[in-house]
Amino acid sequence: MRKPFAPTLLAAGLAAAAFTTSTQAFAYGAGDFFTRLGVAKVAPKSDNGSLVDGALDVDVQDDTNFAFTLGYRFHDKVGVELLAALPFEHDINLNGQNLASTKHLPPTLTVQYYPLGGTAARVQPYVGAGINYTRFSSEKLDVEGVDLELDSSWGAAGQVGVDLLIDDNWALNAAAWYIDIDSDATVGGADAGTVNIDPWVVMGGISYRF
């Protein structure tokens, strides 16, 4: 009467082992490389300062483009990630008129903390902090004979994000960075003041780990 018990117990054990292996495969852990790809919007703060002793109020407009990241987790709960993108191009309003523009690249490196790393949670939130370098190019000013130049910027960056796991490799991702970007401006060859951009960068897309 007790013989059927052994196969039943064995089947249960195999099922539990299979479930454990499956859930462990979802767990974020040390040694994970990952990349994220999506669309990012750079939204500067509303008040970007003034130039030429307050004569020009500056308003830097939003822009959207493709962005991607590359990262590595060297601990179940800790990793690093580098944000990169195609160049963003921003119109710049001066005293309410669209008179200038610039392009920029904002590579940003953050150290990240994953509170649920090492577990089988399908929702994996994270926070990060790090540093940003922004390089400006192709500055234009619609005033004949007057050039605009924006210096490169170094600043702090903070990040929040979440992955919603689809399978062992793929996930949906949403992330946001707050970046300190302050650029010294030169107008017509003379120092004109500082443009305080300080944007939120909001990105949505997919994630792949390998």
N, C-alpha and C positions, 0 to 999 in steps of 0.2 A: 504493500500500500504506500510505502514511502519512496519508491523508486522514481516517480515522476518529479519529485521535489528537486533532485539534482539538476536535470536539464532546465527546469524553470529558473533555478537559482543562477545557473550558468548564463542563460539568456538575459536575465536581468542585469547580471554583472557586465556582460558585453554591451548591452544597451547603455548602461551608465558610463562605461568607458568611452563609448562612441560619443555620447553627449558631452562628456568632459573634454575630449579631444576637439570636438567641434567648437565648443564655446571658448576653449583656450586659444583656438586659431584666431578668434576675433580680438583677443586681448592685445592692446597696444603694449609694446615692450622694448627693452634695450635691443639695439641692432636694427630697428626699423628705419629704412630710408623711405621718404615719401615725397610726392610732388602734388601741387594743387594748381588747377588751371581754371580760369574763369574771367568774368567781366568785373572791372573795378571802376568805381566812381570816386574821383578826388574832389571833395567839397571843401574849399577854403572857408575859414570863418568869415563872418559878415563884415567886420571892420578890419581892413588890412593896412591901416595907417595913412600917413600923408607924406608928400614929397615937396621939395623946394620950399622949405620953411613954412609948410602948411598950405601952400598955394594950390596943391593938387591932392584931392582925396582919392585914395586908391581902393578899388573894388575888383578883386580877382574872381573870375567866373569859374564854374564847375566844368569838369571834362570827364569823359568816360572812355575807357579803352581796355584792351585785353591785358591781363596780368597773369603771372604764374609765380610759384614759389618752389623751393627745393629745401628739404629738411632732413634731419637725422635725430633719432632718439637714442641717446647714449645711456639712458636709464629708463625704467618702466614709466616714470612720471616726469622726466626732464628731457628736453631736446632743444635743438636750435633750428631756426628757419630763416631763409633769405627770401625777401620779396623783391621781384623784378617785374618789369612791364615794358610794353611798347611806349614810346614817348607820349606824354600827355601834352596837349596844347591848350592854353588858357587865354581867352580874351581878357583884357584888363581895361576896366572903365576908369577914366580920370575925370573927376568932377561930373560923373554921370554920363559921360560920352565914351563910346567904344573907340579908344584912340591907340591902344597898344595890345601886344600879345607876346607870349613866350612859350617855348617848349621846355619840358623838364623830364629828367629821369630820377626816380626816387628810391634807389636800392636801400632796403631796410633790413637789418639783422636783429633778430630777437631771440632771447633765451626763453623757453616756454615751460610751463608747468601744467601737467595733465593730472588732475586730482583722481580720476578713475583709471589711470594707466595701470596695466597689470591685471585688470579685471576683464570680464567678458561683456561689459556694458556696450550696447550698440550705439548709445549716445555718448560721445567723448568730448566734453568741453575742455577748453584750455585758456590760459592767460599767458601773456608774454610781456617782456620789457627789453629794450635794447637801444640801438642807435641808428640814425638815418643820415645818409649823405644825399643831397640833392644837387644835381648839376643842371644849370639853365643854359639854353641855347636858342638861337634864332629869334632873339628879341627884336621887336619892331615897334616903332613909334610913328604914328601918322602925322608927324610935323616935319616939314621939309628942312633938311639940313641939320636935324637934331637926332642924335643916337641915344638909345636906351641900352644899358648893360645891367645885368643882375648877377651878383657874385654867387658862387656856390655856397651851400649851407650845410653845417653839421648840427644835429640836434637829437634830443631824446625821443623815444617812441614807446608807446604802450599798445597792447593788442589784446583783443578777446576774440574767441572763435569757438566753433563747434563742428564736429564731424558726425554725420548720421550714417552708420555703417550699412552698406548694402550686402556685401559678402566679405570674404577674407581680404580682398585687395581694394575694392572700390567703396567710396563713400561720397555722400553729398556734403558740401562744405559751405559755411558762411563765416565770414571774418570781418573784423573792423580794426583799423589802426588809428590812433591819434598821434600826429607827428608834429614836432616843433620845427617849423621851417621859417627862418628869418633871413632875408637876403638884403645886403646893402646894395643900393641902386645908384647908378651914375647916369645923369641926364646931360647930354651935350658935353661930356668930358668932365663934369663937375660932380662932386659928391652931392647927392640929393636927399639922402635919408634911408630909412629901412622899411622894406615891405614885409609885414608880418602875415604870413600865409596860414600857418598852423591848421592844416586840413584834417578832416576825417576822411579816411580811405575805406570804403565799404566794398567788399568783394563777395560774389556768390559764384559757385561752380562745383567742380568735382575734385575728388582727391583719390590718389592711387598710391598704395604702399607696396614695397617690394623688398 
